Amino acid sequence: MKAGKLFIGIVVTFATLLVACQQEDEMLSQNLPPQVELTRAYDITRHEATIQGNVTPVGSGHICFVTLRYGVTDSLEHEIGFKNTERDITARLTNLQTATTYRCVLETGNEYSTISSDTLTFTTAQGGTPILSAITSYGRGPHRIGLQSSITDDGGLPILETGFYYWIAEGEKTKVTVAHHPDSLNMQRLIRLLEKDTPYQAQAYATNQLGEGVSPTFDFSVNDSLTLTMAGTLSEWLTLEEQHYMNSLTLSGPINGTDIFLLHCMAGGQYESNGLGRLAYLDLTEAHVRKGGTCPEGWNIDNNALGGNVFQDCAQFIEIKLPATLIHVPFFMFRECSNLQHIVFPRDMKTYEQATTLEGVEEFPKLERFSIPDDAPNFRVHNGALYNKSGSKLIWYPPLSDTARADNFLPTLRKVVRGAFMGTELRYLELPKEVHTLENQGGVVYQNLEYLALPDSITSITWYFNAHHIPNLITLYWGKGAKSIDEEVGEYSFKFPPTLRHIYVPQSTPPSLSAPEYGGGISKIKDQCTLYVPIGASAAYRASSQWGKFTNIVEVEF
């Protein structure tokens, strides 16, 4: 019995030891660290590289973390974490330094141990010189241009210097630097003191420690034109000397009250107290008027609108081309522009406001001609005179013209509007026979007019016709259709000027002259002036209470 019990005890003890060993082996297997390896670095550029590796568990050991550490020093200052379930490791490293050796280690483990791979090293690609975009212009003006370019590739190295070269074709290059800001790859520079109408070339440049990169060559020239990209910035493009002495300027882009006030002063306007300003030729065709800016009180400046005294007393102006998008043109804004000879009206002009009273007429310019684009929808110009689009209405005849014969007008003309001859210096005026309407011309003084032929198609002369308005008239041709002259009261009553020497009246029946207050002025000219009437009509004229006062009545064939 004792031997049996001993055997049983030995068996139990052995079994217990066996179970204990199995439990220990299982515990050791779970604590084993994984195998880890970095296999390669590939697709290496100046700033990036791809790292590949793997993590292999050993036994039933588990993994708590997987980390890739890398850097240029032993401290391996950067790291990337992965899920603990990942086995094939791939990482794209970015923002690397050019031509620099990096060290990489893959680390993994659990709560019992940590293991690292062997160190993998790689070197990023060598850098290059900077690459720049083509130059564009952000504005140009008389004797200057704004150039801009950008660095599209810095070559992987810090930029040391940026700027532009410019030169006259086949000439020596001039270098101008641009302050470089590390946070920006763009550069701009205003180039001044350029020769007008001269071919130039330019290149942008940027340097790093490997050398210099340049942009493609940019060809340009400058003239009297200036393009703004922001309203209110005209003064930034012109030196004080240019503001005082510039003779010609073509301005495009947005402009506001600040810019228009500067133009006013440049043309010697009423607010230029120093007597400076020489701007004689101003082209605003491609300018766009915008509300805002700083200008004198009473000026009317709105989107596509000008008014008030914006150009009053701009005595230097000889020619001005108004913005094409201007809708309404009040001529009062040109008061006292004593040398202005030519206005180019806006293409899109819909309405035009002319002076219609005697007051201040002498303050308006003596213009040689008007112009408007041929495709203007509402107006047209013929022989320098302004008409409505159909040509049926004469809006304004150039004041400095001294002769206007019937064939100088459009053949479609039927109406002469009020103020059409404002400021005129005509000596000879022959209106076409087909004109049937002469609006009241009370605001017009024909100071130099010596010959006047009225249309045959009007039945009544309704404009002020007296010695005050035509003080030097010598010859008058009375239209065939005019039966009378409408009576006015007081100062502007009908009255022949005392300078008249020839009156041609083609009607066989004497027209009505009802001017009891002044007698039509006949008493002062009846002996010096000859009245010409149709053949066989002299008796009827001698029998007229007014026409009969003429001493010399001669029959002629009309």
LUMBA-839315 format. One record per residue (C-alpha): residue number from 1; x, y, z negated; residue in three letters. Coordinates in nm, 3 decimals, always signed. Example, Ala and Ser with C-alpha at 12.3 -4.5 7.8 and 13.67 -1.06 7.14 Angstrom:
LUMBA-839315
   pos        c1        c2        c3   code
     1    +1.230    -0.450    -0.780    ALA
     2    +1.367    -0.106    -0.714    SER
end
This chain:
LUMBA-839315
   pos        c1        c2        c3   code
     1    +0.000    +0.000    +0.000    MET
     2    +0.281    +0.239    -0.083    LYS
     3    +0.447    +0.177    +0.252    ALA
     4    +0.123    +0.257    +0.436    GLY
     5    +0.074    +0.580    +0.252    LYS
     6    +0.430    +0.681    +0.325    LEU
     7    +0.383    +0.620    +0.695    PHE
     8    +0.065    +0.820    +0.705    ILE
     9    +0.236    +1.111    +0.531    GLY
    10    +0.520    +1.106    +0.779    ILE
    11    +0.277    +1.116    +1.069    VAL
    12    +0.082    +1.406    +0.919    VAL
    13    +0.401    +1.599    +0.854    THR
    14    +0.522    +1.544    +1.213    PHE
    15    +0.190    +1.657    +1.355    ALA
    16    +0.198    +1.965    +1.140    THR
    17    +0.549    +2.048    +1.260    LEU
    18    +0.450    +1.990    +1.621    LEU
    19    +0.153    +2.228    +1.596    VAL
    20    +0.373    +2.489    +1.433    ALA
    21    +0.630    +2.465    +1.713    CYS
    22    +0.362    +2.497    +1.976    GLN
    23    +0.223    +2.807    +1.806    GLN
    24    +0.574    +2.960    +1.790    GLU
    25    +0.639    +2.886    +2.158    ASP
    26    +0.309    +3.050    +2.251    GLU
    27    +0.395    +3.357    +2.044    MET
    28    +0.741    +3.385    +2.203    LEU
    29    +0.591    +3.358    +2.554    SER
    30    +0.350    +3.645    +2.485    GLN
    31    +0.632    +3.870    +2.362    ASN
    32    +0.859    +3.820    +2.664    LEU
    33    +0.923    +4.149    +2.857    PRO
    34    +0.846    +4.161    +3.233    PRO
    35    +1.105    +4.172    +3.507    GLN
    36    +1.135    +4.513    +3.677    VAL
    37    +1.318    +4.622    +3.992    GLU
    38    +1.349    +4.927    +4.220    LEU
    39    +1.395    +4.788    +4.567    THR
    40    +1.448    +5.087    +4.794    ARG
    41    +1.415    +5.460    +4.874    ALA
    42    +1.303    +5.545    +5.227    TYR
    43    +1.141    +5.818    +5.447    ASP
    44    +1.377    +6.067    +5.289    ILE
    45    +1.347    +6.432    +5.399    THR
    46    +1.478    +6.760    +5.260    ARG
    47    +1.204    +6.779    +5.001    HIS
    48    +1.046    +6.436    +4.975    GLU
    49    +1.123    +6.066    +4.943    ALA
    50    +0.930    +5.739    +4.894    THR
    51    +1.039    +5.496    +4.617    ILE
    52    +0.939    +5.130    +4.612    GLN
    53    +0.970    +4.868    +4.337    GLY
    54    +0.788    +4.594    +4.152    ASN
    55    +0.697    +4.469    +3.807    VAL
    56    +0.678    +4.091    +3.740    THR
    57    +0.533    +3.955    +3.414    PRO
    58    +0.725    +3.671    +3.240    VAL
    59    +0.524    +3.388    +3.086    GLY
    60    +0.204    +3.513    +2.932    SER
    61    +0.370    +3.833    +2.821    GLY
    62    +0.151    +4.140    +2.868    HIS
    63    +0.245    +4.490    +2.998    ILE
    64    +0.153    +4.811    +2.817    CYS
    65    +0.304    +5.075    +3.049    PHE
    66    +0.479    +5.130    +3.383    VAL
    67    +0.673    +5.454    +3.437    THR
    68    +0.903    +5.581    +3.711    LEU
    69    +1.157    +5.833    +3.585    ARG
    70    +1.376    +6.036    +3.816    TYR
    71    +1.595    +6.347    +3.824    GLY
    72    +1.931    +6.492    +3.915    VAL
    73    +2.082    +6.450    +3.566    THR
    74    +2.113    +6.165    +3.317    ASP
    75    +1.806    +6.292    +3.134    SER
    76    +1.583    +6.196    +3.431    LEU
    77    +1.361    +6.498    +3.371    GLU
    78    +1.062    +6.392    +3.586    HIS
    79    +0.831    +6.094    +3.551    GLU
    80    +0.530    +5.932    +3.716    ILE
    81    +0.299    +5.693    +3.535    GLY
    82    +0.118    +5.393    +3.685    PHE
    83    -0.158    +5.163    +3.568    LYS
    84    -0.030    +4.869    +3.361    ASN
    85    -0.203    +4.636    +3.606    THR
    86    +0.005    +4.756    +3.904    GLU
    87    +0.274    +4.517    +4.023    ARG
    88    +0.392    +4.663    +4.357    ASP
    89    +0.501    +5.016    +4.285    ILE
    90    +0.513    +5.289    +4.554    THR
    91    +0.561    +5.661    +4.476    ALA
    92    +0.604    +5.964    +4.704    ARG
    93    +0.835    +6.217    +4.536    LEU
    94    +0.781    +6.582    +4.642    THR
    95    +0.932    +6.925    +4.575    ASN
    96    +1.283    +6.784    +4.584    LEU
    97    +1.593    +6.993    +4.634    GLN
    98    +1.769    +6.986    +4.968    THR
    99    +2.094    +6.788    +5.002    ALA
   100    +2.071    +6.668    +4.641    THR
   101    +2.137    +6.321    +4.489    THR
   102    +1.856    +6.187    +4.272    TYR
   103    +1.857    +5.895    +4.023    ARG
   104    +1.553    +5.676    +3.967    CYS
   105    +1.468    +5.416    +3.700    VAL
   106    +1.152    +5.206    +3.669    LEU
   107    +1.058    +5.137    +3.307    GLU
   108    +0.802    +4.893    +3.166    THR
   109    +0.731    +4.694    +2.849    GLY
   110    +0.495    +4.623    +2.564    ASN
   111    +0.481    +4.680    +2.191    GLU
   112    +0.766    +4.441    +2.139    TYR
   113    +1.021    +4.561    +2.392    SER
   114    +1.103    +4.804    +2.677    THR
   115    +1.304    +4.717    +2.986    ILE
   116    +1.447    +4.937    +3.261    SER
   117    +1.545    +4.856    +3.615    SER
   118    +1.885    +4.920    +3.755    ASP
   119    +1.934    +5.283    +3.861    THR
   120    +1.844    +5.358    +4.222    LEU
   121    +2.004    +5.665    +4.383    THR
   122    +1.927    +5.853    +4.702    PHE
   123    +2.022    +6.188    +4.854    THR
   124    +1.775    +6.425    +5.022    THR
   125    +1.841    +6.540    +5.378    ALA
   126    +2.073    +6.825    +5.462    GLN
   127    +1.901    +7.169    +5.504    GLY
   128    +1.895    +7.394    +5.811    GLY
   129    +1.878    +7.759    +5.901    THR
   130    +1.535    +7.928    +5.860    PRO
   131    +1.269    +7.912    +6.132    ILE
   132    +1.056    +8.224    +6.197    LEU
   133    +0.726    +8.291    +6.374    SER
   134    +0.694    +8.516    +6.677    ALA
   135    +0.679    +8.890    +6.600    ILE
   136    +0.347    +9.072    +6.615    THR
   137    +0.273    +9.443    +6.571    SER
   138    +0.048    +9.564    +6.290    TYR
   139    +0.031    +9.914    +6.439    GLY
   140    +0.223   +10.155    +6.656    ARG
   141    +0.242   +10.528    +6.696    GLY
   142    +0.450   +10.801    +6.856    PRO
   143    +0.815   +10.701    +6.822    HIS
   144    +0.743   +10.408    +6.585    ARG
   145    +0.608   +10.057    +6.559    ILE
   146    +0.512    +9.824    +6.274    GLY
   147    +0.666    +9.475    +6.315    LEU
   148    +0.571    +9.164    +6.122    GLN
   149    +0.683    +8.800    +6.117    SER
   150    +0.684    +8.508    +5.874    SER
   151    +0.927    +8.234    +5.771    ILE
   152    +0.765    +7.907    +5.878    THR
   153    +1.052    +7.694    +5.742    ASP
   154    +1.311    +7.818    +5.494    ASP
   155    +1.553    +7.537    +5.587    GLY
   156    +1.511    +7.387    +5.243    GLY
   157    +1.739    +7.644    +5.085    LEU
   158    +1.685    +7.977    +4.908    PRO
   159    +1.642    +8.272    +5.145    ILE
   160    +1.925    +8.521    +5.104    LEU
   161    +1.822    +8.805    +5.341    GLU
   162    +1.542    +8.899    +5.580    THR
   163    +1.486    +9.179    +5.830    GLY
   164    +1.461    +9.277    +6.195    PHE
   165    +1.695    +9.353    +6.482    TYR
   166    +1.581    +9.594    +6.754    TYR
   167    +1.756    +9.739    +7.056    TRP
   168    +1.707    +9.907    +7.390    ILE
   169    +1.724    +9.644    +7.660    ALA
   170    +2.091    +9.545    +7.708    GLU
   171    +2.191    +9.790    +7.435    GLY
   172    +2.351    +9.754    +7.095    GLU
   173    +2.137    +9.597    +6.823    LYS
   174    +2.021    +9.790    +6.518    THR
   175    +1.965    +9.591    +6.199    LYS
   176    +1.708    +9.682    +5.933    VAL
   177    +1.659    +9.471    +5.622    THR
   178    +1.334    +9.383    +5.448    VAL
   179    +1.325    +9.315    +5.075    ALA
   180    +1.256    +8.945    +5.030    HIS
   181    +1.012    +8.827    +4.767    HIS
   182    +1.056    +8.460    +4.669    PRO
   183    +0.680    +8.410    +4.644    ASP
   184    +0.614    +8.532    +5.000    SER
   185    +0.734    +8.411    +5.337    LEU
   186    +0.596    +8.719    +5.521    ASN
   187    +0.789    +9.030    +5.619    MET
   188    +0.686    +9.371    +5.758    GLN
   189    +0.884    +9.678    +5.860    ARG
   190    +0.799   +10.013    +6.019    LEU
   191    +1.062   +10.107    +6.277    ILE
   192    +1.090   +10.483    +6.332    ARG
   193    +1.271   +10.730    +6.560    LEU
   194    +1.218   +10.526    +6.877    LEU
   195    +1.245   +10.682    +7.221    GLU
   196    +0.913   +10.727    +7.400    LYS
   197    +0.836   +10.516    +7.711    ASP
   198    +1.158   +10.315    +7.668    THR
   199    +1.173    +9.932    +7.686    PRO
   200    +1.278    +9.781    +7.352    TYR
   201    +1.332    +9.429    +7.224    GLN
   202    +1.321    +9.297    +6.868    ALA
   203    +1.384    +8.982    +6.665    GLN
   204    +1.303    +8.893    +6.305    ALA
   205    +1.581    +8.721    +6.110    TYR
   206    +1.627    +8.531    +5.784    ALA
   207    +1.942    +8.377    +5.633    THR
   208    +2.023    +8.102    +5.382    ASN
   209    +2.358    +7.948    +5.283    GLN
   210    +2.370    +7.749    +5.608    LEU
   211    +2.326    +8.049    +5.836    GLY
   212    +2.077    +8.273    +6.013    GLU
   213    +1.755    +8.194    +6.197    GLY
   214    +1.585    +8.436    +6.438    VAL
   215    +1.240    +8.466    +6.592    SER
   216    +1.166    +8.468    +6.965    PRO
   217    +1.238    +8.803    +7.130    THR
   218    +0.954    +9.058    +7.119    PHE
   219    +0.930    +9.319    +7.398    ASP
   220    +0.766    +9.655    +7.330    PHE
   221    +0.764   +10.025    +7.401    SER
   222    +0.606   +10.327    +7.233    VAL
   223    +0.441   +10.642    +7.363    ASN
   224    +0.201   +10.906    +7.234    ASP
   225    -0.050   +10.643    +7.118    SER
   226    -0.113   +10.541    +6.759    LEU
   227    -0.324   +10.248    +6.643    THR
   228    -0.458   +10.243    +6.287    LEU
   229    -0.580    +9.930    +6.114    THR
   230    -0.725   +10.114    +5.813    MET
   231    -0.917   +10.442    +5.805    ALA
   232    -0.754   +10.723    +5.609    GLY
   233    -0.394   +10.621    +5.681    THR
   234    -0.300   +10.858    +5.965    LEU
   235    -0.066   +11.063    +5.744    SER
   236    +0.132   +10.748    +5.662    GLU
   237    +0.223   +10.708    +6.027    TRP
   238    +0.333   +11.066    +6.096    LEU
   239    +0.617   +11.259    +5.941    THR
   240    +0.552   +11.616    +5.831    LEU
   241    +0.754   +11.739    +6.126    GLU
   242    +0.537   +11.537    +6.365    GLU
   243    +0.222   +11.666    +6.200    GLN
   244    +0.341   +12.021    +6.263    HIS
   245    +0.486   +11.990    +6.612    TYR
   246    +0.327   +11.694    +6.791    MET
   247    +0.178   +11.805    +7.124    ASN
   248    -0.007   +11.492    +7.237    SER
   249    -0.168   +11.200    +7.053    LEU
   250    -0.377   +10.899    +7.154    THR
   251    -0.540   +10.757    +6.841    LEU
   252    -0.730   +10.428    +6.819    SER
   253    -0.875   +10.220    +6.538    GLY
   254    -1.088   +10.330    +6.241    PRO
   255    -1.067   +10.696    +6.129    ILE
   256    -1.251   +10.882    +5.853    ASN
   257    -1.274   +11.235    +5.712    GLY
   258    -0.916   +11.227    +5.582    THR
   259    -0.778   +11.151    +5.929    ASP
   260    -1.005   +11.402    +6.105    ILE
   261    -0.906   +11.677    +5.864    PHE
   262    -0.539   +11.607    +5.942    LEU
   263    -0.613   +11.623    +6.317    LEU
   264    -0.795   +11.952    +6.258    HIS
   265    -0.485   +12.098    +6.092    CYS
   266    -0.251   +11.951    +6.354    MET
   267    -0.447   +12.144    +6.618    ALA
   268    -0.414   +12.471    +6.426    GLY
   269    -0.767   +12.466    +6.285    GLY
   270    -0.917   +12.719    +6.044    GLN
   271    -0.788   +12.530    +5.741    TYR
   272    -0.426   +12.538    +5.861    GLU
   273    -0.317   +12.848    +5.667    SER
   274    +0.053   +12.818    +5.758    ASN
   275    -0.005   +12.868    +6.126    GLY
   276    +0.143   +12.527    +6.201    LEU
   277    +0.002   +12.265    +6.431    GLY
   278    +0.074   +12.219    +6.802    ARG
   279    -0.162   +11.934    +6.895    LEU
   280    -0.297   +12.021    +7.241    ALA
   281    -0.402   +11.684    +7.386    TYR
   282    -0.604   +11.443    +7.171    LEU
   283    -0.747   +11.113    +7.295    ASP
   284    -0.995   +10.952    +7.053    LEU
   285    -1.162   +10.726    +7.311    THR
   286    -1.079   +10.405    +7.124    GLU
   287    -1.117   +10.554    +6.776    ALA
   288    -1.410   +10.452    +6.558    HIS
   289    -1.545   +10.717    +6.321    VAL
   290    -1.620   +10.579    +5.974    ARG
   291    -1.794   +10.738    +5.679    LYS
   292    -1.573   +10.840    +5.388    GLY
   293    -1.243   +11.012    +5.332    GLY
   294    -1.170   +11.364    +5.212    THR
   295    -1.269   +11.667    +5.420    CYS
   296    -1.416   +12.020    +5.371    PRO
   297    -1.770   +12.059    +5.249    GLU
   298    -2.027   +12.084    +5.525    GLY
   299    -1.853   +11.853    +5.766    TRP
   300    -2.077   +11.575    +5.890    ASN
   301    -1.876   +11.255    +5.921    ILE
   302    -2.060   +10.927    +5.923    ASP
   303    -2.031   +10.597    +6.108    ASN
   304    -2.002   +10.695    +6.475    ASN
   305    -2.108   +11.052    +6.393    ALA
   306    -1.928   +11.389    +6.389    LEU
   307    -2.070   +11.731    +6.317    GLY
   308    -2.028   +12.057    +6.133    GLY
   309    -1.708   +12.252    +6.196    ASN
   310    -1.475   +11.954    +6.231    VAL
   311    -1.278   +12.118    +6.514    PHE
   312    -1.362   +12.485    +6.460    GLN
   313    -1.081   +12.724    +6.546    ASP
   314    -0.854   +12.444    +6.667    CYS
   315    -0.689   +12.693    +6.898    ALA
   316    -0.418   +12.453    +7.017    GLN
   317    -0.657   +12.209    +7.183    PHE
   318    -0.641   +12.201    +7.562    ILE
   319    -0.801   +11.861    +7.616    GLU
   320    -0.996   +11.631    +7.385    ILE
   321    -1.144   +11.289    +7.456    LYS
   322    -1.418   +11.204    +7.209    LEU
   323    -1.474   +10.854    +7.063    PRO
   324    -1.657   +10.632    +7.312    ALA
   325    -1.901   +10.517    +7.042    THR
   326    -2.014   +10.866    +6.941    LEU
   327    -2.393   +10.887    +6.993    ILE
   328    -2.465   +11.258    +6.942    HIS
   329    -2.237   +11.547    +7.037    VAL
   330    -2.310   +11.886    +6.880    PRO
   331    -2.104   +12.137    +7.072    PHE
   332    -2.093   +12.370    +6.771    PHE
   333    -1.802   +12.170    +6.631    MET
   334    -1.581   +12.326    +6.903    PHE
   335    -1.644   +12.688    +6.808    ARG
   336    -1.343   +12.916    +6.851    GLU
   337    -1.139   +12.650    +7.032    CYS
   338    -1.011   +12.930    +7.249    SER
   339    -0.778   +12.722    +7.469    ASN
   340    -0.991   +12.411    +7.513    LEU
   341    -1.030   +12.341    +7.886    GLN
   342    -1.145   +11.982    +7.922    HIS
   343    -1.377   +11.756    +7.721    ILE
   344    -1.428   +11.386    +7.791    VAL
   345    -1.769   +11.302    +7.654    PHE
   346    -1.841   +10.967    +7.485    PRO
   347    -1.955   +10.680    +7.702    ARG
   348    -2.245   +10.598    +7.467    ASP
   349    -2.360   +10.957    +7.411    MET
   350    -2.741   +10.973    +7.393    LYS
   351    -2.798   +11.337    +7.300    THR
   352    -2.605   +11.658    +7.350    TYR
   353    -2.660   +11.982    +7.160    GLU
   354    -2.563   +12.303    +7.334    GLN
   355    -2.569   +12.660    +7.205    ALA
   356    -2.889   +12.832    +7.314    THR
   357    -2.866   +13.183    +7.167    THR
   358    -2.647   +13.483    +7.226    LEU
   359    -2.519   +13.472    +6.870    GLU
   360    -2.163   +13.348    +6.860    GLY
   361    -2.142   +13.272    +7.233    VAL
   362    -1.801   +13.436    +7.252    GLU
   363    -1.677   +13.178    +7.000    GLU
   364    -1.726   +12.888    +7.241    PHE
   365    -1.441   +12.766    +7.462    PRO
   366    -1.402   +12.844    +7.830    LYS
   367    -1.391   +12.495    +7.975    LEU
   368    -1.270   +12.409    +8.324    GLU
   369    -1.447   +12.075    +8.350    ARG
   370    -1.622   +11.790    +8.175    PHE
   371    -1.576   +11.416    +8.215    SER
   372    -1.763   +11.104    +8.110    ILE
   373    -1.699   +10.737    +8.200    PRO
   374    -1.869   +10.625    +8.521    ASP
   375    -2.057   +10.351    +8.337    ASP
   376    -2.206   +10.588    +8.079    ALA
   377    -2.577   +10.494    +8.047    PRO
   378    -2.729   +10.839    +7.980    ASN
   379    -2.517   +11.109    +8.147    PHE
   380    -2.298   +11.165    +8.449    ARG
   381    -2.048   +11.424    +8.571    VAL
   382    -2.025   +11.575    +8.918    HIS
   383    -1.765   +11.836    +9.015    ASN
   384    -1.686   +11.877    +8.647    GLY
   385    -2.049   +11.960    +8.552    ALA
   386    -2.260   +11.753    +8.311    LEU
   387    -2.593   +11.606    +8.427    TYR
   388    -2.844   +11.353    +8.301    ASN
   389    -2.790   +11.005    +8.445    LYS
   390    -3.031   +11.048    +8.736    SER
   391    -2.875   +11.381    +8.828    GLY
   392    -3.208   +11.566    +8.814    SER
   393    -3.108   +11.794    +8.523    LYS
   394    -2.807   +12.019    +8.496    LEU
   395    -2.693   +12.010    +8.134    ILE
   396    -2.386   +12.234    +8.150    TRP
   397    -2.175   +12.387    +8.423    TYR
   398    -1.801   +12.438    +8.350    PRO
   399    -1.764   +12.793    +8.219    PRO
   400    -1.430   +12.865    +8.388    LEU
   401    -1.563   +12.795    +8.735    SER
   402    -1.593   +13.119    +8.931    ASP
   403    -1.796   +12.984    +9.225    THR
   404    -2.100   +12.754    +9.237    ALA
   405    -2.249   +12.707    +9.581    ARG
   406    -2.553   +12.493    +9.653    ALA
   407    -2.342   +12.205    +9.784    ASP
   408    -2.136   +12.202    +9.461    ASN
   409    -2.438   +12.061    +9.278    PHE
   410    -2.584   +11.713    +9.298    LEU
   411    -2.847   +11.690    +9.574    PRO
   412    -3.087   +11.533    +9.323    THR
   413    -3.085   +11.843    +9.098    LEU
   414    -3.434   +11.974    +9.019    ARG
   415    -3.405   +12.137    +8.675    LYS
   416    -3.156   +12.369    +8.504    VAL
   417    -3.189   +12.332    +8.127    VAL
   418    -3.148   +12.605    +7.872    ARG
   419    -2.784   +12.690    +7.804    GLY
   420    -2.661   +12.520    +8.122    ALA
   421    -2.442   +12.821    +8.205    PHE
   422    -2.336   +12.902    +7.849    MET
   423    -2.014   +13.102    +7.841    GLY
   424    -1.999   +13.120    +8.219    THR
   425    -1.745   +13.323    +8.414    GLU
   426    -1.915   +13.266    +8.748    LEU
   427    -1.882   +13.539    +9.010    ARG
   428    -2.087   +13.358    +9.274    TYR
   429    -2.392   +13.143    +9.193    LEU
   430    -2.610   +12.985    +9.460    GLU
   431    -2.865   +12.747    +9.311    LEU
   432    -2.995   +12.467    +9.537    PRO
   433    -3.326   +12.545    +9.705    LYS
   434    -3.487   +12.228    +9.564    GLU
   435    -3.451   +12.337    +9.198    VAL
   436    -3.805   +12.393    +9.072    HIS
   437    -3.742   +12.466    +8.702    THR
   438    -3.517   +12.729    +8.549    LEU
   439    -3.551   +12.709    +8.172    GLU
   440    -3.515   +13.028    +7.973    ASN
   441    -3.147   +13.127    +7.986    GLN
   442    -3.174   +13.386    +7.712    GLY
   443    -2.848   +13.283    +7.549    GLY
   444    -2.644   +13.332    +7.865    VAL
   445    -2.458   +13.645    +7.970    VAL
   446    -2.328   +13.635    +8.329    TYR
   447    -2.063   +13.896    +8.263    GLN
   448    -1.873   +13.847    +8.590    ASN
   449    -2.159   +13.748    +8.820    LEU
   450    -2.169   +13.949    +9.142    GLU
   451    -2.379   +13.726    +9.371    TYR
   452    -2.692   +13.533    +9.271    LEU
   453    -2.915   +13.325    +9.499    ALA
   454    -3.231   +13.196    +9.330    LEU
   455    -3.395   +12.867    +9.438    PRO
   456    -3.676   +12.865    +9.692    ASP
   457    -3.880   +12.615    +9.488    SER
   458    -3.953   +12.822    +9.179    ILE
   459    -4.269   +13.030    +9.168    THR
   460    -4.181   +13.231    +8.858    SER
   461    -3.849   +13.339    +8.707    ILE
   462    -3.877   +13.261    +8.337    THR
   463    -3.523   +13.327    +8.222    TRP
   464    -3.410   +13.659    +8.079    TYR
   465    -3.323   +13.867    +8.385    PHE
   466    -3.201   +14.213    +8.301    ASN
   467    -2.903   +14.443    +8.298    ALA
   468    -2.784   +14.305    +7.967    HIS
   469    -2.746   +13.949    +8.101    HIS
   470    -2.617   +14.028    +8.452    ILE
   471    -2.446   +14.365    +8.400    PRO
   472    -2.228   +14.350    +8.715    ASN
   473    -2.456   +14.190    +8.972    LEU
   474    -2.411   +14.332    +9.323    ILE
   475    -2.614   +14.101    +9.548    THR
   476    -2.942   +13.923    +9.465    LEU
   477    -3.115   +13.670    +9.688    TYR
   478    -3.482   +13.633    +9.584    TRP
   479    -3.611   +13.277    +9.627    GLY
   480    -3.885   +13.223    +9.887    LYS
   481    -4.125   +13.073    +9.635    GLY
   482    -4.096   +13.327    +9.352    ALA
   483    -4.413   +13.528    +9.328    LYS
   484    -4.319   +13.715    +9.009    SER
   485    -4.083   +13.757    +8.718    ILE
   486    -4.242   +13.679    +8.382    ASP
   487    -4.269   +13.980    +8.159    GLU
   488    -4.071   +13.993    +7.833    GLU
   489    -4.115   +14.252    +7.561    VAL
   490    -3.853   +14.490    +7.426    GLY
   491    -3.481   +14.458    +7.482    GLU
   492    -3.509   +14.161    +7.716    TYR
   493    -3.776   +14.298    +7.947    SER
   494    -3.707   +14.256    +8.316    PHE
   495    -3.468   +14.514    +8.451    LYS
   496    -3.245   +14.530    +8.757    PHE
   497    -2.881   +14.609    +8.665    PRO
   498    -2.754   +14.945    +8.792    PRO
   499    -2.470   +14.775    +8.981    THR
   500    -2.708   +14.613    +9.236    LEU
   501    -2.641   +14.712    +9.596    ARG
   502    -2.820   +14.440    +9.796    HIS
   503    -3.153   +14.267    +9.729    ILE
   504    -3.282   +14.006    +9.976    TYR
   505    -3.653   +13.923    +9.938    VAL
   506    -3.768   +13.668   +10.202    PRO
   507    -4.143   +13.681   +10.120    GLN
   508    -4.367   +13.875   +10.356    SER
   509    -4.595   +13.955   +10.060    THR
   510    -4.407   +14.158    +9.796    PRO
   511    -4.358   +13.966    +9.468    PRO
   512    -4.511   +14.116    +9.156    SER
   513    -4.288   +14.347    +8.954    LEU
   514    -4.477   +14.441    +8.642    SER
   515    -4.237   +14.624    +8.415    ALA
   516    -4.403   +14.944    +8.300    PRO
   517    -4.158   +15.015    +8.020    GLU
   518    -3.847   +15.025    +8.232    TYR
   519    -3.981   +15.039    +8.582    GLY
   520    -3.765   +14.736    +8.650    GLY
   521    -3.461   +14.960    +8.656    GLY
   522    -3.546   +15.057    +9.016    ILE
   523    -3.526   +15.429    +8.946    SER
   524    -3.151   +15.394    +8.881    LYS
   525    -3.071   +15.191    +9.194    ILE
   526    -3.333   +15.301    +9.446    LYS
   527    -3.092   +15.522    +9.640    ASP
   528    -2.774   +15.309    +9.621    GLN
   529    -2.929   +14.963    +9.671    CYS
   530    -3.063   +14.834   +10.002    THR
   531    -3.374   +14.615   +10.001    LEU
   532    -3.381   +14.352   +10.280    TYR
   533    -3.725   +14.219   +10.375    VAL
   534    -3.866   +13.993   +10.652    PRO
   535    -3.926   +14.141   +10.995    ILE
   536    -4.259   +14.316   +11.000    GLY
   537    -4.290   +14.332   +10.620    ALA
   538    -4.139   +14.674   +10.550    SER
   539    -4.477   +14.850   +10.550    ALA
   540    -4.611   +14.618   +10.281    ALA
   541    -4.307   +14.680   +10.065    TYR
   542    -4.324   +15.056   +10.108    ARG
   543    -4.686   +15.037    +9.996    ALA
   544    -4.587   +14.852    +9.674    SER
   545    -4.583   +15.064    +9.358    SER
   546    -4.244   +14.928    +9.257    GLN
   547    -4.070   +14.800    +9.573    TRP
   548    -4.179   +15.114    +9.755    GLY
   549    -3.944   +15.322    +9.539    LYS
   550    -3.639   +15.194    +9.732    PHE
   551    -3.504   +15.452    +9.972    THR
   552    -3.342   +15.196   +10.203    ASN
   553    -3.570   +14.911   +10.315    ILE
   554    -3.428   +14.709   +10.604    VAL
   555    -3.600   +14.433   +10.798    GLU
   556    -3.388   +14.122   +10.870    VAL
   557    -3.451   +13.770   +10.994    GLU
   558    -3.438   +13.508   +10.714    PHE
end
